[in-house]
Amino acid sequence: MADTLGMAAQAAGQAMRLGLYVGLNRIVDWRTSALGRAPPEKPQSSVPSQAELLRDLVGVLMQDAAAVRDGIYPPMADEPSLPVQIARIREMLADLPSMVSRRNERDVSSAQEAVDVSALPDYFAQDFHFQTGGYLTDRSAQLYDLQVETLFYGAAGAMRRQALRPIAAFMHGRDQRQIRLLDVACGTGRFLRAVRLAYPAIKATGLDLSEPYLTEARRHLKELRPVDFIAGNAEAIPLDDASQDIVTTIFLFHELPPAIRRRVAAEMARVLKPGGLLVFIDSLQMGDGPGWDGLRELFPARFHEPYYRHYAIDDLDGVFSAAGLEPAGQSTAFLAKMMVRRKAA
């Protein structure tokens, strides 16, 4: 039966989020400009108009509500309590002067100054997005979701949840108690929370290199059935061969060097069972969406994304095919690209 009330609730919640994050996005742009941000590079390719962006943004929010109507997942909210949200908004805005200063100076070392990074790969021990503390401090873990939602006008959760559609198709007729799912680079656990709400009995595991982000993930899921969390590198996933039915990875590959992307793809394929499902979500690439390539040119100019330019032109089909992962579907949702692959049986 169609859950029209759930759809209405999800759509209403998303409308409120849209207003909040569009407003925050404008405030952040105004504050960074006032603080003397260097002008971005002028893209050679075309960029979408505000009307086009808004159309696609509303489109993915409506897809999110339609998934609730269709029973793919229950209504979901991504926000902390109001006092926590207000406190984090204030902290994010207070941190802007430091971020802008380091952005103008191209300084990406605050994570290395805050913690011991000797055991971490070099590509991880830097400040992506010029974020204070990179991915390695408690403060950055607490602010990350707010910063990402502000960047994506409140659509980050809706884009992540697109991965639940192919998972729902895979799960049809299967006993979720017997299914193992691994989320690679799980971060603060937002997607794992969505998985747990949709599939309370699935055997879920989250893997990430950042202990502070895993701590935040545990907090996000503390009232739900436990998820196993592993502090580890996706280049050498500490799980057995053919041990997982589903592997997901969301917004990871654009922050990996080219050779590491291929290593991680091979590792994800290794831990998947024959016939298992990989759901990959990351940024759009060049050519995804007519008239949008200028956005991909601007992104690494405005934010510290040292591997993004290559990601935007990388042959992901070739990467996954070389790892033994066969095509099973592909789609886009606002600024995200989803690729569905199956391991050869």
Stockholm file with secondary structure:
# STOCKHOLM 1.0

chainA/1-345         MADTLGMAAQAAGQAMRLGLYVGLNRIVDWRTSALGRAPPEKPQSSVPSQAELLRDLVGVLMQDAAAVRDGIYPPMADEPSLPVQIARIREMLADLPSMVSRRNERDVSSAQEAVDVSALPDYFAQDFHFQTGGYLTDRSAQLYDLQVETLFYGAAGAMRRQALRPIAAFMHGRDQRQIRLLDVACGTGRFLRAVRLAYPAIKATGLDLSEPYLTEARRHLKELRPVDFIAGNAEAIPLDDASQDIVTTIFLFHELPPAIRRRVAAEMARVLKPGGLLVFIDSLQMGDGPGWDGLRELFPARFHEPYYRHYAIDDLDGVFSAAGLEPAGQSTAFLAKMMVRRKAA
#=GR chainA/1-345 SS CCCHHHHHHHHHHHHHHHHHHHHHHHHHHHHHHHTTCCCCCCCSSCCCCHHHHHHHHHHHHHHHHHHHHTTSSCCCCCCCCHHHHHHHHHHHHHHHHHHHHHHHHTCCCHHHHHSCCTTSCTTTSSCGGGCTTTTSSHHHHHHHHHHHHHHTTTCHHHHHGGGHHHHHHHHTTSCGGGCEEEEETCTTSHHHHHHHHHCTTSEEEEEESCHHHHHHHHHHTTTSSCCEEEECCGGGCSSCTTCEEEEEEESCGGGSCHHHHHHHHHHHHHHEEEEEEEEEEEECCTTSSTTCHHHHHHHHHHSCCTTHHHHHHCCHHHHHHHTTEEEEEEEEETTEEEEEEEECC
#=GC SS_cons         CCCHHHHHHHHHHHHHHHHHHHHHHHHHHHHHHHTTCCCCCCCSSCCCCHHHHHHHHHHHHHHHHHHHHTTSSCCCCCCCCHHHHHHHHHHHHHHHHHHHHHHHHTCCCHHHHHSCCTTSCTTTSSCGGGCTTTTSSHHHHHHHHHHHHHHTTTCHHHHHGGGHHHHHHHHTTSCGGGCEEEEETCTTSHHHHHHHHHCTTSEEEEEESCHHHHHHHHHHTTTSSCCEEEECCGGGCSSCTTCEEEEEEESCGGGSCHHHHHHHHHHHHHHEEEEEEEEEEEECCTTSSTTCHHHHHHHHHHSCCTTHHHHHHCCHHHHHHHTTEEEEEEEEETTEEEEEEEECC
//
